[in-house]
Amino acid sequence: MQPETIATRPIDGQKPGTSGLRKKTQTFMERGFLENYVQSTISGIGGVDGATLVIGGDGRFFNADAIQTILRMLAANGATRAIVGRDGILSTPAASHLIRLRGAAGGLILSASHNPGGADGDFGLKYNGPNGGPAPEAVTDRIHAATQVIEEYRTLPTPDIDLGVDGTVQVGDMTVEVVDPVADYAALMESLFDMDAIQSLFAGGFRMRFDAMHAVTGPYARDILEGRLGAPAGTVVNGTPSPDFGGGHPDPNPIWAKALMDEMYGPDAPDFGAASDGDGDRNMIVGRGAYVTPSDSLAVLAAHAHRAPAYADGLAGVARSMPTSGAVDLVAERLGIECHETPTGWKYFGTLLDAGRVTLCGEESAGTGSDHVREKDGLWAVLLWLNILADTKMSVADLMEAFWRDYGRCYYARHDYEDVEAARAQAVMDGLRDRLADLPGTVAAGLTVTAADEFAYDDPVDGSRATAQGLRIWFDGGARAVFRLSGTGTVGATIRLYLEQPETDPARLALDPSDVLTPVAQAALALSNLPDLTGRDAPNVVT
């Protein structure tokens, strides 16, 4: 069967962000939109002739149809083999592992992560390279350049194939291999953790609730937690992937995982609670009456990682995104290991991981991971927490209290102002940027600015430089505020305001975070003029 060449022309709005291209689902379904972007991706990575690629997604609406289109296009462009998760399902960390395990040239991952799904929700597509990690900026720049000059795309006029049965089938000259999406990933997890210790934890009556949020991690969590570790049936809730995530928002935070939070703060709360997002790369950790911020979770995992077999010999180093709190920095200093501050976006950890400079890394947006893959990994984080709890025989609350007594506490919160008119959001950032040099010495809401800058990053491995990565303001007493425009939304712009206040006074380690951080928020809003410029008097979401 001969490939067809279809004439096309560039379509606006196909510039990939830190996590590929995300748009409304209906936009991706428009005539030629997906095809243009896939062909441009193929061009941007130098072609796929003779290559093996991994394909899979989080099961959201349009996932299965898009995969059929992608398979036909890969075959038409000369790919030799495509490895696809059964029913088109692969969590993002599982896809990263499969790319590495099978020596693939890369992979196409269909997801908009924690964004809502469904016909009226969001859709996304990103390319991950041969190391299993998100494409570096040089590659995404080439993809974007290709979208601006595209004149044709290639496809095969073949019928859809059955993705529901494991095995191989031909699409033209390309072999499509449908695989169990869970098996290889679960085997990797068994190699990292003391599964016997965790199994004994459950056998001793330990109770847990894992909320898969109707997203991709349900099958993985059921297999590992209930199947291999012996957690009681029903430990995993909302475990069947749904095209619209059960009508919910698959973002694992106290706002969108409210049912889990209510249970964990209720009169008969389990010992441990966790949730994951649409594509399985994010996580939320909560104990009985004890929510753990992602920043604190990263720090605790770094401090106790040696309790898991894979990390028993210690960590090479740690890395965090710039907006993430400095809690993990304190751990790194104590351990005498490297600590790197990078821009937001998992791709910035890739060179450090590949070079062996860091072992653990994480972001304040509920992403943590290690060198076992090149993506953040929600279920991995949950299993490491379980390994630590099994070894320390402490509750989550007691573990956090002990950590704060030992290292101090970094009070932390993120305020999201969502769907702001793009021009108004840019006015906030531009106005604050223009004032940065004059801010030191300024007093706002009773706090004095000690320093201010715009974050830029020089990669210590490959020498690349990333600029304009967020506006930072420091205040007396060590407080910090950071402003960023998010790259994960599909409507308008989201202004993210990150607030941090370190505290070492033993008498002030158990305060209400909102009380501690209110002065920092007031000072940041006054300096940025955000309320007046956007018309917003409060954030949409506080996490």
MARRO-376365 format. One line per field, with one value per residue (C-alpha): residue in three letters; x, y, z; residue number from 1. Coordinates in Angstrom, 1 decimal, decimal comma, always signed. Layout:
N
resn <- c(ALA	...)
px <- c(X	...)
py <- c(Y	...)
pz <- c(Z	...)
resi <- c(NUM	...)
This chain:
543
resn <- c(MET	GLN	PRO	GLU	THR	ILE	ALA	THR	ARG	PRO	ILE	ASP	GLY	GLN	LYS	PRO	GLY	THR	SER	GLY	LEU	ARG	LYS	LYS	THR	GLN	THR	PHE	MET	GLU	ARG	GLY	PHE	LEU	GLU	ASN	TYR	VAL	GLN	SER	THR	ILE	SER	GLY	ILE	GLY	GLY	VAL	ASP	GLY	ALA	THR	LEU	VAL	ILE	GLY	GLY	ASP	GLY	ARG	PHE	PHE	ASN	ALA	ASP	ALA	ILE	GLN	THR	ILE	LEU	ARG	MET	LEU	ALA	ALA	ASN	GLY	ALA	THR	ARG	ALA	ILE	VAL	GLY	ARG	ASP	GLY	ILE	LEU	SER	THR	PRO	ALA	ALA	SER	HIS	LEU	ILE	ARG	LEU	ARG	GLY	ALA	ALA	GLY	GLY	LEU	ILE	LEU	SER	ALA	SER	HIS	ASN	PRO	GLY	GLY	ALA	ASP	GLY	ASP	PHE	GLY	LEU	LYS	TYR	ASN	GLY	PRO	ASN	GLY	GLY	PRO	ALA	PRO	GLU	ALA	VAL	THR	ASP	ARG	ILE	HIS	ALA	ALA	THR	GLN	VAL	ILE	GLU	GLU	TYR	ARG	THR	LEU	PRO	THR	PRO	ASP	ILE	ASP	LEU	GLY	VAL	ASP	GLY	THR	VAL	GLN	VAL	GLY	ASP	MET	THR	VAL	GLU	VAL	VAL	ASP	PRO	VAL	ALA	ASP	TYR	ALA	ALA	LEU	MET	GLU	SER	LEU	PHE	ASP	MET	ASP	ALA	ILE	GLN	SER	LEU	PHE	ALA	GLY	GLY	PHE	ARG	MET	ARG	PHE	ASP	ALA	MET	HIS	ALA	VAL	THR	GLY	PRO	TYR	ALA	ARG	ASP	ILE	LEU	GLU	GLY	ARG	LEU	GLY	ALA	PRO	ALA	GLY	THR	VAL	VAL	ASN	GLY	THR	PRO	SER	PRO	ASP	PHE	GLY	GLY	GLY	HIS	PRO	ASP	PRO	ASN	PRO	ILE	TRP	ALA	LYS	ALA	LEU	MET	ASP	GLU	MET	TYR	GLY	PRO	ASP	ALA	PRO	ASP	PHE	GLY	ALA	ALA	SER	ASP	GLY	ASP	GLY	ASP	ARG	ASN	MET	ILE	VAL	GLY	ARG	GLY	ALA	TYR	VAL	THR	PRO	SER	ASP	SER	LEU	ALA	VAL	LEU	ALA	ALA	HIS	ALA	HIS	ARG	ALA	PRO	ALA	TYR	ALA	ASP	GLY	LEU	ALA	GLY	VAL	ALA	ARG	SER	MET	PRO	THR	SER	GLY	ALA	VAL	ASP	LEU	VAL	ALA	GLU	ARG	LEU	GLY	ILE	GLU	CYS	HIS	GLU	THR	PRO	THR	GLY	TRP	LYS	TYR	PHE	GLY	THR	LEU	LEU	ASP	ALA	GLY	ARG	VAL	THR	LEU	CYS	GLY	GLU	GLU	SER	ALA	GLY	THR	GLY	SER	ASP	HIS	VAL	ARG	GLU	LYS	ASP	GLY	LEU	TRP	ALA	VAL	LEU	LEU	TRP	LEU	ASN	ILE	LEU	ALA	ASP	THR	LYS	MET	SER	VAL	ALA	ASP	LEU	MET	GLU	ALA	PHE	TRP	ARG	ASP	TYR	GLY	ARG	CYS	TYR	TYR	ALA	ARG	HIS	ASP	TYR	GLU	ASP	VAL	GLU	ALA	ALA	ARG	ALA	GLN	ALA	VAL	MET	ASP	GLY	LEU	ARG	ASP	ARG	LEU	ALA	ASP	LEU	PRO	GLY	THR	VAL	ALA	ALA	GLY	LEU	THR	VAL	THR	ALA	ALA	ASP	GLU	PHE	ALA	TYR	ASP	ASP	PRO	VAL	ASP	GLY	SER	ARG	ALA	THR	ALA	GLN	GLY	LEU	ARG	ILE	TRP	PHE	ASP	GLY	GLY	ALA	ARG	ALA	VAL	PHE	ARG	LEU	SER	GLY	THR	GLY	THR	VAL	GLY	ALA	THR	ILE	ARG	LEU	TYR	LEU	GLU	GLN	PRO	GLU	THR	ASP	PRO	ALA	ARG	LEU	ALA	LEU	ASP	PRO	SER	ASP	VAL	LEU	THR	PRO	VAL	ALA	GLN	ALA	ALA	LEU	ALA	LEU	SER	ASN	LEU	PRO	ASP	LEU	THR	GLY	ARG	ASP	ALA	PRO	ASN	VAL	VAL	THR)
px <- c(+0,0	+1,4	+1,5	-0,7	+0,7	-2,0	-1,5	-1,9	-0,8	+0,3	-2,2	-1,7	-1,2	+1,0	+3,9	+4,6	+5,2	+7,1	+4,8	+4,1	+1,1	-2,1	-5,3	-9,0	-10,1	-12,3	-9,2	-7,2	-10,2	-10,4	-9,5	-5,7	-4,8	-3,5	-2,0	-0,1	+1,4	+2,4	+4,1	+5,8	+7,0	+8,4	+10,2	+11,4	+13,1	+14,8	+12,4	+11,4	+12,7	+13,6	+12,7	+10,8	+8,5	+6,3	+2,7	+0,2	-1,9	-4,1	-7,4	-9,0	-11,6	-10,1	-7,1	-7,9	-8,9	-5,7	-3,5	-5,0	-4,1	-0,6	+0,0	-0,9	+1,3	+4,3	+3,9	+3,7	+6,9	+8,9	+8,8	+9,6	+7,8	+5,3	+4,8	+1,4	-0,2	-3,3	-6,5	-4,1	-3,3	+0,1	+0,9	+3,5	+6,1	+5,3	+5,9	+9,2	+10,3	+9,1	+11,1	+14,2	+13,6	+13,1	+15,7	+13,1	+13,9	+11,3	+7,6	+4,4	+2,4	-1,2	-2,2	-3,0	-1,9	-4,0	-6,3	-10,0	-10,9	-14,0	-15,3	-15,3	-12,1	-8,4	-6,1	-2,4	+0,5	+4,2	+7,3	+9,7	+13,2	+15,3	+16,2	+12,5	+12,3	+10,4	+12,0	+14,5	+13,9	+16,0	+13,8	+10,5	+11,8	+12,4	+8,9	+7,4	+9,4	+8,1	+4,5	+5,1	+6,2	+4,4	+2,9	+2,0	+1,7	+2,0	-0,5	-1,7	-5,3	-5,7	-8,6	-8,3	-6,6	-7,7	-5,8	-7,6	-5,6	-2,0	+0,2	+1,4	-0,3	+0,9	+0,1	+1,7	+5,3	+5,3	+4,8	+2,4	+3,1	+0,2	+1,5	+0,2	+0,6	+1,2	+3,5	+6,9	+6,3	+5,2	+8,3	+10,4	+8,7	+9,4	+13,1	+13,2	+11,4	+11,2	+8,0	+8,1	+8,2	+5,3	+3,3	+3,9	+2,6	-0,7	-0,8	-0,5	-3,8	-2,4	-5,2	-4,7	-6,9	-5,6	-7,8	-7,0	-9,4	-10,9	-7,6	-4,7	-3,2	-6,2	-5,0	-1,4	-2,5	-4,8	-2,2	+0,6	-1,2	-4,1	-2,5	+1,2	+1,2	-2,0	-3,8	-7,5	-9,8	-11,3	-8,1	-8,0	-11,1	-12,1	-9,8	-11,3	-10,0	-12,7	-12,6	-13,9	-12,3	-15,7	-16,6	-13,9	-10,7	-7,8	-5,5	-4,2	-4,5	-6,8	-9,2	-9,9	-9,3	-11,7	-13,4	-10,1	-9,2	-12,6	-12,0	-8,5	-9,6	-12,7	-13,4	-12,4	-9,6	-7,2	-3,5	-2,4	-4,0	-2,7	-4,0	-2,6	-3,5	-4,7	-1,5	+0,0	+3,0	+1,8	+0,8	-0,7	+0,3	-1,9	-1,8	-4,6	-5,3	-2,0	-1,6	+1,9	+2,8	+4,6	+7,7	+7,8	+7,2	+10,2	+12,3	+11,1	+11,7	+15,2	+15,9	+14,6	+15,3	+18,0	+15,3	+14,4	+16,8	+17,3	+18,6	+20,4	+23,8	+22,7	+21,8	+24,1	+22,2	+18,8	+17,1	+14,0	+12,2	+12,7	+9,2	+9,5	+10,3	+13,8	+13,1	+15,0	+18,0	+18,3	+18,4	+21,0	+23,2	+22,9	+23,7	+26,6	+25,2	+24,5	+21,3	+20,2	+17,5	+16,0	+13,2	+9,7	+9,4	+10,7	+12,8	+15,3	+16,0	+16,9	+20,5	+21,2	+19,7	+21,5	+24,8	+24,4	+24,4	+21,1	+19,0	+15,8	+14,0	+10,7	+8,4	+5,9	+3,1	+2,9	+5,6	+8,4	+10,6	+14,1	+16,6	+14,5	+12,7	+12,9	+9,5	+7,9	+6,1	+3,1	+2,8	+6,6	+6,3	+3,5	+5,5	+8,5	+6,4	+5,0	+8,5	+9,5	+6,5	+7,1	+10,7	+10,2	+7,0	+5,8	+2,6	+2,7	+2,0	+4,7	+7,2	+6,5	+6,8	+10,1	+11,3	+10,3	+12,0	+15,2	+15,3	+12,9	+9,7	+9,2	+5,6	+4,4	+1,4	+0,5	-2,2	-3,5	-5,3	-6,8	-8,3	-7,0	-7,2	-3,8	-3,0	-3,9	-1,7	+1,2	+0,7	+1,1	+4,4	+5,7	+4,9	+6,6	+9,6	+10,2	+10,3	+12,6	+15,8	+14,1	+12,3	+15,1	+14,4	+10,7	+8,2	+4,9	+2,4	+5,0	+7,7	+10,9	+12,1	+15,7	+16,2	+14,4	+15,3	+14,1	+15,2	+17,6	+19,2	+22,5	+22,5	+25,7	+25,8	+25,1	+25,7	+22,2	+20,6	+16,9	+15,8	+12,6	+11,7	+9,8	+10,0	+11,4	+11,1	+12,7	+11,7	+13,3	+13,0	+13,7	+10,2	+9,9	+7,3	+7,5	+5,3	+5,0	+2,7	+1,7	+2,2	-0,3	-3,6	-5,6	-7,8	-6,5	-3,5	-2,9	-0,8	+0,8	+1,9	+4,1	+4,6	+7,2	+8,2	+11,0	+10,7	+13,1	+11,5	+10,4	+7,3	+6,2	+6,3	+2,7	+1,0	-1,8	+0,1	-2,4	-1,8	+1,9	+1,8	-0,9	+1,6	+3,8	+0,8	-0,4	+3,1	+3,4	-0,1	+0,7	+4,0	+2,6	-0,7	-2,3	-5,8	-6,2	-4,6	-6,7	-9,8	-9,3	-9,7	-8,8	-7,2	-9,3	-7,3	-5,0	-2,8)
py <- c(+0,0	+3,3	+6,4	+9,3	+12,9	+15,4	+19,1	+21,4	+24,8	+26,2	+26,5	+29,2	+28,3	+25,2	+26,3	+23,6	+24,7	+23,0	+19,9	+19,8	+21,3	+21,7	+23,0	+22,5	+19,0	+20,5	+22,4	+19,2	+17,6	+20,3	+19,2	+18,9	+20,2	+16,9	+15,9	+19,1	+18,9	+15,2	+15,8	+18,8	+16,8	+14,1	+16,9	+18,5	+15,4	+14,6	+12,0	+8,5	+6,4	+3,0	+4,1	+2,5	+4,8	+4,4	+5,7	+6,0	+8,4	+9,0	+7,8	+11,1	+11,9	+11,7	+9,6	+6,5	+8,2	+10,4	+7,3	+5,7	+8,8	+8,9	+5,2	+5,7	+8,8	+7,1	+4,2	+6,5	+8,3	+5,1	+4,1	+0,4	-0,3	+1,4	+0,1	+1,0	+0,5	-1,7	+0,4	+3,3	+3,6	+4,5	+6,7	+9,2	+7,6	+4,2	+5,6	+7,1	+3,7	+1,8	+4,2	+3,5	-0,2	-0,9	+1,5	+3,5	+6,6	+8,4	+8,5	+10,4	+10,9	+12,0	+13,9	+17,3	+16,1	+17,6	+19,6	+18,5	+16,1	+15,3	+16,7	+20,2	+19,7	+19,8	+17,6	+17,5	+15,8	+15,9	+14,2	+12,5	+11,8	+8,6	+9,2	+9,0	+12,7	+15,7	+17,1	+19,9	+23,4	+23,1	+20,2	+22,0	+25,1	+22,9	+21,4	+24,9	+26,1	+23,2	+24,0	+27,5	+26,2	+22,9	+22,2	+18,5	+15,5	+11,8	+9,1	+5,6	+4,9	+2,0	+1,0	+1,4	-1,5	-3,2	-1,7	-3,9	-7,1	-7,6	-8,8	-7,4	-6,2	-4,5	-1,0	-0,9	-1,9	-0,8	-3,4	-2,2	-4,0	-3,7	-4,3	-4,5	-0,9	-1,9	-5,0	-3,4	-0,4	-2,6	-4,7	-1,5	-0,5	-3,9	-3,4	-0,1	-0,7	-3,0	-4,6	-7,1	-4,3	-2,5	-5,8	-6,3	-2,8	-3,6	-7,1	-5,4	-3,4	-0,3	+1,5	+3,6	+5,4	+6,0	+8,3	+7,7	+10,5	+8,4	+8,8	+6,6	+5,4	+3,3	+0,2	+0,7	+1,3	-1,7	-4,0	-2,8	-1,8	-4,3	-7,0	-7,2	-5,5	-7,0	-3,8	-4,5	-4,4	-0,9	+0,8	+2,3	+4,4	+6,1	+3,6	+3,1	+5,6	+7,8	+9,9	+12,9	+11,8	+11,2	+14,8	+16,0	+17,8	+15,3	+17,6	+16,1	+18,9	+19,7	+21,6	+19,0	+15,9	+17,3	+13,9	+12,4	+15,3	+15,1	+11,4	+11,9	+14,6	+12,6	+10,7	+7,3	+8,4	+5,9	+6,1	+7,3	+9,0	+9,7	+10,9	+11,1	+13,1	+12,6	+11,0	+9,7	+11,9	+14,0	+13,1	+14,4	+13,0	+13,3	+11,5	+11,3	+14,9	+15,9	+17,4	+17,4	+20,1	+19,0	+21,0	+19,3	+15,9	+16,3	+17,3	+14,3	+11,9	+13,2	+12,9	+9,4	+7,9	+5,7	+3,5	+2,2	-0,4	+1,6	+4,6	+2,8	+4,0	+7,7	+10,4	+11,9	+15,2	+16,8	+19,4	+21,5	+23,9	+27,6	+28,2	+25,1	+25,9	+25,7	+22,8	+20,3	+22,7	+22,2	+18,4	+18,6	+20,8	+18,4	+15,4	+17,3	+16,7	+18,9	+20,9	+22,5	+25,2	+24,9	+26,6	+25,0	+22,1	+18,6	+18,8	+20,9	+18,0	+15,7	+16,7	+16,6	+13,1	+11,8	+13,1	+11,5	+14,8	+14,3	+11,3	+12,9	+16,0	+17,7	+20,6	+22,4	+21,5	+18,0	+16,4	+14,3	+11,7	+10,1	+8,7	+5,6	+7,4	+10,8	+12,0	+12,9	+9,8	+10,0	+6,3	+6,1	+8,9	+7,1	+3,8	+5,6	+7,2	+3,8	+2,4	+5,2	+4,7	+1,0	+1,5	+4,3	+3,0	+6,6	+8,3	+11,0	+13,7	+12,5	+12,2	+15,8	+17,2	+15,4	+16,8	+20,4	+20,1	+18,9	+21,2	+24,1	+24,6	+26,4	+27,6	+27,6	+28,2	+28,8	+31,2	+30,7	+33,5	+31,5	+32,5	+36,1	+38,0	+37,5	+41,2	+42,0	+39,1	+40,3	+43,8	+42,5	+40,8	+43,6	+46,3	+44,3	+43,4	+47,1	+47,9	+45,0	+47,1	+49,7	+47,4	+46,7	+48,9	+49,3	+48,6	+46,9	+45,5	+46,0	+43,9	+45,4	+44,1	+42,9	+41,7	+41,2	+39,7	+37,7	+34,1	+32,8	+29,4	+28,2	+24,4	+23,1	+20,1	+21,3	+25,1	+26,0	+29,1	+29,7	+33,3	+35,0	+32,1	+34,0	+37,2	+36,8	+39,1	+38,5	+40,2	+40,7	+37,6	+35,3	+35,5	+35,1	+35,7	+34,5	+35,5	+33,3	+32,9	+29,2	+27,3	+24,5	+26,2	+26,4	+29,5	+33,0	+33,1	+31,9	+34,0	+31,9	+33,6	+31,5	+32,4	+31,2	+32,0	+29,9	+29,4	+27,9	+28,9	+25,7	+27,5	+28,6	+25,3	+24,4	+27,6	+27,9	+28,5	+31,0	+33,2	+33,0	+33,8	+36,5	+39,3	+38,0	+37,8	+41,3	+42,7	+40,8	+42,0	+45,6	+45,6	+43,9	+45,9	+42,6	+43,2	+46,5	+45,3	+42,1	+43,0	+39,9	+40,3	+36,7	+33,7	+30,9	+28,2	+28,1	+25,1)
pz <- c(+0,0	-1,1	+1,2	+0,3	+0,3	+1,3	+0,6	+3,6	+4,8	+8,2	+11,0	+13,6	+17,3	+17,0	+19,1	+21,8	+25,4	+28,2	+27,9	+24,2	+22,5	+24,5	+23,0	+23,4	+22,2	+19,5	+18,1	+17,8	+16,1	+13,4	+9,8	+9,4	+12,9	+14,3	+11,0	+10,6	+14,1	+13,8	+10,4	+11,8	+14,8	+12,5	+10,5	+13,7	+15,0	+11,7	+10,4	+11,6	+8,7	+10,2	+13,7	+16,6	+18,6	+21,7	+21,5	+24,3	+26,2	+29,3	+27,7	+27,5	+24,8	+21,2	+22,5	+20,6	+17,3	+17,4	+17,9	+14,8	+12,8	+14,2	+13,4	+9,8	+9,6	+11,2	+8,8	+5,8	+7,0	+7,1	+10,8	+11,3	+14,6	+16,9	+20,4	+21,7	+25,1	+25,0	+24,3	+23,7	+27,4	+28,8	+31,7	+31,0	+33,3	+31,9	+28,4	+29,5	+30,9	+27,8	+25,5	+27,6	+28,0	+24,3	+23,0	+21,0	+19,1	+21,2	+21,8	+21,2	+24,4	+24,1	+27,2	+28,6	+32,0	+34,8	+32,5	+32,2	+29,5	+27,4	+24,2	+25,6	+27,6	+26,7	+24,6	+24,2	+22,3	+23,1	+21,8	+24,3	+23,1	+23,2	+26,9	+27,7	+28,7	+27,2	+24,1	+24,8	+23,7	+20,6	+19,4	+20,2	+18,3	+15,2	+15,5	+15,8	+12,8	+10,8	+11,6	+10,1	+6,6	+6,3	+2,8	+3,0	+5,3	+4,6	+5,6	+4,7	+3,6	+6,0	+8,3	+12,1	+13,9	+17,1	+20,0	+22,5	+22,0	+22,8	+19,9	+16,5	+13,4	+10,2	+9,2	+5,7	+6,3	+9,9	+12,7	+15,5	+18,8	+21,3	+24,8	+28,4	+29,6	+33,2	+33,2	+32,4	+34,7	+37,6	+37,2	+37,4	+40,6	+42,1	+41,4	+43,3	+46,5	+49,5	+48,4	+51,2	+53,8	+52,2	+51,9	+55,7	+56,3	+54,7	+56,3	+59,7	+59,2	+57,6	+55,7	+52,5	+50,0	+46,5	+44,3	+40,6	+39,7	+36,8	+35,1	+33,8	+37,1	+38,1	+36,4	+37,6	+41,2	+41,3	+39,9	+42,3	+45,4	+45,5	+43,4	+44,3	+47,7	+49,1	+49,9	+50,5	+47,5	+47,3	+48,4	+44,9	+44,1	+40,8	+39,2	+35,7	+33,2	+31,7	+28,6	+30,6	+34,0	+35,5	+34,8	+37,2	+37,1	+37,3	+39,2	+42,5	+45,0	+47,9	+45,7	+43,0	+45,2	+47,8	+48,4	+49,4	+51,6	+53,3	+54,0	+55,3	+57,7	+58,7	+61,9	+60,5	+58,2	+56,7	+57,6	+54,3	+51,2	+47,8	+44,4	+40,9	+37,8	+34,2	+32,8	+36,1	+36,5	+39,4	+43,0	+46,2	+49,5	+52,7	+56,0	+58,6	+59,2	+57,6	+54,1	+52,7	+50,2	+47,1	+48,2	+51,6	+49,9	+47,7	+50,8	+52,9	+50,1	+49,7	+53,4	+53,6	+50,1	+51,5	+53,1	+49,6	+48,1	+44,9	+46,8	+49,7	+48,6	+48,7	+46,2	+43,7	+44,0	+43,9	+41,7	+42,1	+39,9	+40,8	+42,3	+44,5	+48,1	+49,5	+51,8	+49,7	+49,6	+53,4	+53,0	+50,3	+52,4	+55,3	+53,0	+51,3	+47,8	+44,8	+44,7	+41,4	+40,9	+37,3	+35,4	+35,5	+33,1	+33,6	+30,5	+32,5	+34,8	+31,9	+31,3	+35,1	+35,3	+32,2	+33,5	+36,9	+38,6	+40,4	+41,6	+42,8	+41,4	+41,8	+41,2	+43,4	+41,0	+42,5	+40,3	+41,8	+40,3	+40,1	+37,7	+37,1	+34,2	+32,7	+33,7	+37,0	+38,4	+40,7	+41,6	+42,2	+44,7	+46,5	+46,7	+48,0	+50,7	+51,6	+51,8	+54,2	+56,3	+56,5	+57,5	+60,0	+61,5	+61,8	+60,7	+58,0	+60,6	+62,9	+60,1	+59,0	+62,5	+63,0	+59,6	+60,6	+64,0	+62,3	+59,3	+59,9	+58,0	+54,6	+54,7	+51,1	+48,9	+45,3	+44,2	+40,6	+38,8	+35,9	+32,5	+32,8	+29,6	+28,0	+27,5	+31,2	+32,4	+30,3	+31,7	+35,2	+34,3	+32,2	+34,8	+37,5	+35,3	+34,6	+38,3	+39,5	+39,7	+41,8	+44,3	+46,9	+49,9	+49,0	+51,8	+51,0	+53,5	+56,2	+54,4	+53,0	+49,7	+49,9	+46,3	+43,1	+39,7	+36,7	+36,8	+34,1	+34,0	+32,6	+32,3	+33,9	+31,6	+28,1	+28,6	+27,2	+28,7	+29,5	+30,2	+31,4	+33,7	+36,4	+38,5	+42,0	+45,0	+48,4	+51,6	+55,0	+57,1	+54,1	+52,6	+48,8	+46,2	+42,6	+39,6	+36,5	+33,5	+33,3	+30,0	+30,8	+30,2	+27,0	+27,6	+28,3	+30,7	+34,2	+36,6	+39,3	+42,4	+44,7	+48,3	+50,7	+54,3	+56,0	+59,8	+62,3	+65,6	+67,3	+68,6	+65,2	+63,2	+63,6	+62,5	+59,9	+56,6	+55,4	+58,4	+57,9	+54,2	+54,1	+54,6	+51,8	+49,5	+50,4	+49,7	+46,4	+45,2	+46,2	+44,3	+41,1	+41,0	+40,0	+41,4	+39,5	+36,3	+36,1	+38,0	+40,2	+43,9	+44,8	+43,1	+41,6	+43,2	+46,3	+46,8)
resi <- c(1	2	3	4	5	6	7	8	9	10	11	12	13	14	15	16	17	18	19	20	21	22	23	24	25	26	27	28	29	30	31	32	33	34	35	36	37	38	39	40	41	42	43	44	45	46	47	48	49	50	51	52	53	54	55	56	57	58	59	60	61	62	63	64	65	66	67	68	69	70	71	72	73	74	75	76	77	78	79	80	81	82	83	84	85	86	87	88	89	90	91	92	93	94	95	96	97	98	99	100	101	102	103	104	105	106	107	108	109	110	111	112	113	114	115	116	117	118	119	120	121	122	123	124	125	126	127	128	129	130	131	132	133	134	135	136	137	138	139	140	141	142	143	144	145	146	147	148	149	150	151	152	153	154	155	156	157	158	159	160	161	162	163	164	165	166	167	168	169	170	171	172	173	174	175	176	177	178	179	180	181	182	183	184	185	186	187	188	189	190	191	192	193	194	195	196	197	198	199	200	201	202	203	204	205	206	207	208	209	210	211	212	213	214	215	216	217	218	219	220	221	222	223	224	225	226	227	228	229	230	231	232	233	234	235	236	237	238	239	240	241	242	243	244	245	246	247	248	249	250	251	252	253	254	255	256	257	258	259	260	261	262	263	264	265	266	267	268	269	270	271	272	273	274	275	276	277	278	279	280	281	282	283	284	285	286	287	288	289	290	291	292	293	294	295	296	297	298	299	300	301	302	303	304	305	306	307	308	309	310	311	312	313	314	315	316	317	318	319	320	321	322	323	324	325	326	327	328	329	330	331	332	333	334	335	336	337	338	339	340	341	342	343	344	345	346	347	348	349	350	351	352	353	354	355	356	357	358	359	360	361	362	363	364	365	366	367	368	369	370	371	372	373	374	375	376	377	378	379	380	381	382	383	384	385	386	387	388	389	390	391	392	393	394	395	396	397	398	399	400	401	402	403	404	405	406	407	408	409	410	411	412	413	414	415	416	417	418	419	420	421	422	423	424	425	426	427	428	429	430	431	432	433	434	435	436	437	438	439	440	441	442	443	444	445	446	447	448	449	450	451	452	453	454	455	456	457	458	459	460	461	462	463	464	465	466	467	468	469	470	471	472	473	474	475	476	477	478	479	480	481	482	483	484	485	486	487	488	489	490	491	492	493	494	495	496	497	498	499	500	501	502	503	504	505	506	507	508	509	510	511	512	513	514	515	516	517	518	519	520	521	522	523	524	525	526	527	528	529	530	531	532	533	534	535	536	537	538	539	540	541	542	543)
